[in-house]
Every structure is written in structure tokens, then in C-alpha cells.
Amino acid sequence: MVKDRGETELVEGRVLRAASGRFLVGDGEQVIPCHLRGRIKKERQRRVRNVVPGDLVLVRLTGALPRPESEGVIEEVLPRSSQLSRTSPGGRREQVLMANPERIFVVMATREPAFNARLLDRFLVAIENQNLEAVICLNKCDLASPAERVSMISPYRAAGYPALMLSALTGEGVPRLADAMAGRLSLFLGPSGSGKSSLLQRIQPGLEIATRAVSGASGKGRHTTSVTELHPLDRGGYVADSPGVREFGLWGLDERDLAGCFPEFRPHLGTCRFPDCTHSHEPDCGLRRAAEERAFDPRRYESYLRILESLREGDLAL
């Protein structure tokens, strides 16, 4: 959409890529290389990445016509409907990974690298805390037996999360994943080596996303994607392939709100003797009683206790 403010035209577009102070903005007709207006740049110096992929912005075109040769200046960042944030690595500042996501696909491998329930739980807590929708993608299912796959995913299906069994190698589950992404603004989130880029190339061959094998020495994934970038999908919508992470600091989460970030805990909250119960040691705790009675998977309660301890210690992440 184009708006006129009496000078050159302002174009509304979406930030597709942000790196080293340069931005690519798509307006539905072209991709415009942009830089920030000085006012926004000063705000950016006080925050971590205040203009990120997914943001809707107003751009003033500065290049020569015809428009395919245009460049632009980002004049304004429009209000966000949502965002996914974490604590910046090694710091205490907010890092916004993506603006306005509609669905977060959390990609975890069964092996190579090993399935990491602790990291998955952190991802899900952050997504719940920021009122976003999560879909769990268990990739590399060709490397695990049916029983192993069920053991990994059953706590999350019981909690109500949609979960897809996938293999980028064989194509298992890929059509269902493509259906879930169509027409939406999506983010792929997961550790290095989990196969995010490989899955995206299965869904839409030709996407310029690099892939790399897992390190044989460490068994851990190696970073391939270096910045979050939005890619248009043939079936409509966009998807962002985020850089792989090995730790995830929880931004803006109060320990009193943590239990509510576990969907299966919610029916049992408010049944404790003490209204300020932390569900860790207090007597007559309804959540602890439910855990003992196996009203939900005990592994999730153990994960809650670990995250609660990390929040009390300043959330040192994983």
C-alpha cells in the first residue's frame, strides 16, 4: 500500500532481512534495499534489533525510477501484533527474533543431534509467554524407532500441542507441514543441525538456504543460517529460517507466571492452599499433587522445576 505525505511516496512493506544495518523490504511487487532513518537508528542503538524480519514498515523511495531500481529509507515501524523474543546471548537485553509471527514451528531432531527436551521446553515456555501458537516438528524420524518417537513426543501431545512426525530425508510428513505453513507468517525455530533448512527445501525446492551436516566429533549441530530471513512461499505466506540455537534465555518471564506456560498445568492451578504457591515445595500444592498422581507427564513437571530454578538464578539459560 502506498501513502502520500506530500513529498515522495511512502510504500508499506514487510522487512524480509536485517543484517549489519541494511534491510530488504518487500512490498508485494519488488524487494527494496533500505537503510534506517536517523531517528530510528538512534532508537536502535538503545535496544537490540528494533527493526527485525516480519516488521511492517513505511519506506520512502529514494532511488531512480523505474521502481525496480529504487532504494529506500525506513521512515516508520508500524505497531506489531506479536513478536518472539529471547534474552540476548551473554547479556540482559531483549533480542526480538521475529515480528508478527502467526505460527512458530519448533524443529527438534530425534538424533544427530540428540533430542533435547530441556531446550524444547524452553522454546515452548517462551512461545506460551508471548501468546503465540506452537507446532512441534520431530524431524529425522527415519533415525528412530516408532517406540522412541512416541516416547519423545507423547508428553507434548498430551499437553495439547500439535506435533508432526517428519523426515527431510524420506519426505515423511512433509505435505502436512506444508499445509500448516500455507498462507501464514511462520518461523522455524530449533537447535543447529535439527534440519530446519532441509525441511524448508523439501517443502519448496529452490529456496536459497544452505544446509550442513552435524559435526561427527561433537554430535552437535553446526550453524548454517546466520541471520533470520523471510522467504515467500508458493502457496502464500512467508517462512523464516532462524539461526540454530544451543541456549535460549527467557525474556520478560516472571517466575509467578511460569506454571501457566505449561498448558497441562492450567487445570490444577488455583487448587493450592497458598495463593502465592510456587509449586515447588509448599504443602497442599495442587500442582504437585497432580504430578504425583500422574495427571500429566512427570518429565514436564521436572522441567518446570529446572526452569523455575534458572529464573531465580537470573536465568542463565542452557
N, C-alpha and C positions, 0 to 999 in steps of 0.2 A: 504494500500500500504506500502511495506517495502523498506526502503532505507538503503544502506550500507555506512558507513563513516569510515570503516577501523577497527572498534572495534566491539562491539556487535551491533546487528541490531537495527535500528530505525523503529518504527511502527507508521504509521499515523492513528490517530483515532479521535473520537469526544468526548468531555467532556460531560458525562451524568449527573454527580452530583459533586457539590463542597460544602464542608462543613468542617469547622474547620481545614483548611489546608490539608485535604485529598480529593482525587479526584477519581472518577471512569471514565475510558475511554473505550469506545467501539470501536473495530477495525473491526467489522463485523463477527469476529469469536469467540471472547471472551470479557469479561469485565475485565479490568486490574486495580487493585488498584494502585494509584500513589501518589507521592508527588512531590513538585516543586524543580527544580534545584535552587541552592542558588542565582544565578544571577536573576532569575525570581522572587524569593521570595523577594529580596531587592526592585525590582520594585513594587511588590505588596504592600509593606509597605508604598509606596508613593501614592498609588491610592486605590480606593475602588474596590476590587474584579476584578483584572486584568485578571484572568482566570475564565471563567464562563461557565455554561452549553451552549452547542452549539458551543463552540470554537473547531476548528480543531487544533490538536497539534501533535508534534513528540515526541514519547516516547521511551526511551532506556530501554529495558527489563533487569531487574536485578535479577529476581528470578530464581529458578531452573527449568530446563526442566523436564517433558513436559510442553508446554506453558500454559495449564490451571492453572498451579501453579505459573505462573510468576507474579512478581510485576514490577513496572516501575518508571522511573523518567521523568517528563515532561521537555524536553530539549528546546523546542521551541514552541511558539504560532504562528500559521500561520495567515496571514492577514485576517481580517474579511470583508465580503461583506456587512454586515449590523449589526446593533445592536439596542436594545431598552434600553434607559437609563431614569433615573429619578434622581432628587436630593435626596441624601441620607437622610433618616428621621432625623430631628433635626440638619442637617448640611448644608454645602455648597459644598459638594463634589459630583462627579458623581458616581452613582451606576448603573452599567450595569446589567440589569435583565436577558438578554439572548443575545448570539451572533449568528449572521447569521440566524435570523428567516425569513421565507418566507411569513408567514401569521400570523396575530395576531387576535385571536378570543376574542372579548371583551364581557364578560358574565355579564349581569345585570338581576336581578330578578324583576318581576312585584310587588311582595310583599315578605315580610319576608326574607330579609329586603326590605324596600320600594324602589321603583325605584328612582335612584339618577341621574338626568340629568346633574347636575353640575359636578359630578365625571366622568360620561360618556364623556362629552365634553372635559374634561382634558385628558382623555385617548386618545381620537381621535386627539386632537391637538398634543400630543407628538408623536403619530404614524405618522401623516402627516409631522411633522417637521423632522422626521428621515426617510422620504421617504419609509415607509412600507405600507403594504396592510392590511386593517382592515375589519373584518366581525363582525357585531353586532349580538349577540345571546341574545334574550329576553327569559329568562328561567322562569319557574314556571307560564307558561301561563294558566295552569289549575286554577290558583287563581284569574284570572282577566277576565272581560267580554270582548267580541270582541271589543266593543267601546273603552274600556280602553286601550286595547293592541294597537289599531290603533293610539290613541292619543299619547301614549308613543313613538311609533316608526316612525310616519309619518314625523317628521322633518328630520330624518336621511335618510329615503328612498328618500325623496325629494332632499336631498343633494347628492344622488348617492351612498350611502353606501349599500352594500348587507346586508340584515337583515333576520335572521331566527327566526321564532316563535317556541319555544321549551318547552318541559316539560320532565324533567328527570323522573318524577313520572309516566306519562302515555306513554312516548315514542314518543310524538308528535314531528315531525320534525327531530328526531334523524338520520334517514337514510340520509337525505340531509346534515346534519352536518358531518356525516362520509364520505360522498362523497367529501366534501370540504376539508377534512383533509388528504385524502389518498395520499400517496407519497410525502408529504410535511413536512418541518420542521416548526412546529407550536407552538405557545404559547397561553395558556389560561390566560387571564388577567381579573381581576374583584374584587369586594369587597368580604370580608368574608361573607359566607352564601349565595352567589348567586347561588351555585350549580355547580361549575366547576368540582369538583371531581365526583359528582353524574352523570353528563353528560358523563364524560370520562368512567365511569364504565358501563354506558348504551351502549356506543359505543363498548367497548371491555371488557366484563366481565372477571374478574380475575386480572385486574390491581391492584397492591397493593397500593391503595390510600385511606387514611382514610377520612371519612365523619362525619359531626357533625351537629346537629340541631341548628337552630337560637335561641339565648337567648330569652326566653319569657319575661324577665324583661326589657331588653333594646330595643328589636326589631332589634338589630344589629347582624351581623354575628360574629361568634367566629372563630378564626384562627384554621385551621386544618393542612393544608400543611405548613410545617415550612421552607422548602428550595425548590428552583426551581430544578426540576429533569426531565430529558428527559426519556420518555418511548417509546420503539419501538412499532409500530402498525402492526397488522397482514397484513394490506393492503399496507404496505410500508410507510416509513417516520417515524418521531418521533413527539411526542407532549410533551410539558412541562406544568405541572400544577403548576402555581406560587402561592406563599403565598397570601392570600387575603389582600387587602389594604383598608384603610379608608381615605387616603390622597395621593396625587400624585404631588410632586414638579416637575415643568417643567425645565429640564436641557438644557442649551445651546440655549434657545429661546429668541431672541431679539424682543422687542415689535413691531418693524417695520415689522417683518415677521409674526406676529400673524394672521393678516387678511387672508393671503394666506393659512393658515392652516385650513380654513373653505372652503371646495370646492365650495359651493354655492355662496360664496362671489366673487370668482375669476372673473366672467364676468363683475363685476362692479368696480373692482379695475382699477385705471388709468383714471377714469372719474371725479375725484375730481379737484377743482380749484387749490389746492396746492399739489405739488408732494410729500411733506412730511406729508400729511394728516394722522392723527391717527384715523379718522373715529369716533371720539367721540364727538367733539364739534365744529369743524371748519365749516364755512359757505360753501355752494355749495359743499357739500360732496356727491359724487355719491353713496357711500355705504349707508349712512344714508337715502338718498332719496329712494333708493331701499327698505330699511327696512320699511320706511313709506308707500310705495306703496305695501308692502307685496309680493315683488318678491321672498322672502323666508320666512321661519317661523320666526316670531319676537322673539321667545324664544331663537333662536340661536344667534341673534344679542345681546340680553340681556346677554347671556353667554359670548360672546366676550368682552363686556364691563367689566364684572366682572373679567375675566382673565387678561385683559389689566391693570386694577387697581392693581391686585395682582402682576403683573410683575413690575409695578412702585414702589410697596412697598417692592420689594425683593422677590416676590413670596413665600408667607407664606403658600401656598397650602391650602387645605381644612381642 
